[in-house]
Amino acid sequence: MSYFEERFQQIYEKFLFSLKIYSYDSSRREACYQDCLGEMDSLFLRHDTHDLFAKKLLDCKNAFQRKVKKAYLGI
């Protein structure tokens, strides 16, 4: 599970960096936001099985997507 948490963290940090770079361009920020969510979803979907691990992975993905949304909205 730590591999996936690390990957989600890397995606999140890349997104935060993009927010800083494109702070003046709202359309670019939106594109980065959508790319970030898509990257997290694709990481999850590659391992989508119905077991306890998948549940933990889904919870982890959702937690990081909430962090991304808060960063995007400036909360």
CORWODA-V757198 format. One record per residue. RES is the residue in three letters. PHI is phi in radians with two decimals (NA if undefined). D_FIRST is the distance of its C-alpha to the first C-alpha in Angstrom with 2 decimals. Layout:
BEGIN
res/phi/d_first
RES/PHI/D_FIRST
RES/PHI/D_FIRST
END
This chain:
BEGIN
res/phi/d_first
MET/NA/0.00
SER/-1.09/3.79
TYR/-1.03/5.38
PHE/-1.21/5.40
GLU/-1.07/6.38
GLU/-1.12/8.69
ARG/-1.12/10.03
PHE/-1.07/10.80
GLN/-1.13/12.40
GLN/-1.10/14.34
ILE/-1.09/15.57
TYR/-1.09/16.60
GLU/-1.14/18.42
LYS/-1.09/20.12
PHE/-1.14/21.28
LEU/-1.04/22.69
PHE/-1.09/24.52
SER/-1.11/25.96
LEU/-1.07/27.18
LYS/-1.19/29.07
ILE/-1.17/30.59
TYR/-1.83/31.70
SER/-1.09/32.70
TYR/-1.60/36.11
ASP/-2.06/35.16
SER/-1.16/33.86
SER/-1.20/33.62
ARG/-1.22/31.47
ARG/-1.10/29.21
GLU/-1.09/28.90
ALA/-1.09/28.06
CYS/-1.13/25.30
TYR/-1.07/23.94
GLN/-1.13/24.04
ASP/-1.07/22.50
CYS/-1.09/19.53
LEU/-1.09/18.98
GLY/-1.12/19.56
GLU/-1.14/17.08
MET/-1.16/14.29
ASP/-1.10/15.71
SER/-1.16/15.97
LEU/-1.10/12.37
PHE/-1.21/11.64
LEU/-1.15/14.76
ARG/-1.15/14.01
HIS/-2.17/11.48
ASP/-1.40/13.61
THR/-2.24/14.25
HIS/-1.76/15.47
ASP/-2.54/13.41
LEU/-1.11/11.37
PHE/-1.07/7.98
ALA/-1.09/9.88
LYS/-1.13/11.15
LYS/-1.12/8.09
LEU/-1.13/7.29
LEU/-1.09/11.03
ASP/-1.07/11.29
CYS/-1.13/9.10
LYS/-1.04/11.25
ASN/-1.12/14.29
ALA/-1.09/13.94
PHE/-1.23/13.89
GLN/-1.17/16.65
ARG/-1.14/18.65
LYS/-1.08/18.46
VAL/-1.10/19.69
LYS/-1.10/22.43
LYS/-1.10/23.57
ALA/-1.14/23.84
TYR/-1.13/25.69
LEU/-1.44/28.04
GLY/1.37/28.55
ILE/-1.56/27.65
END
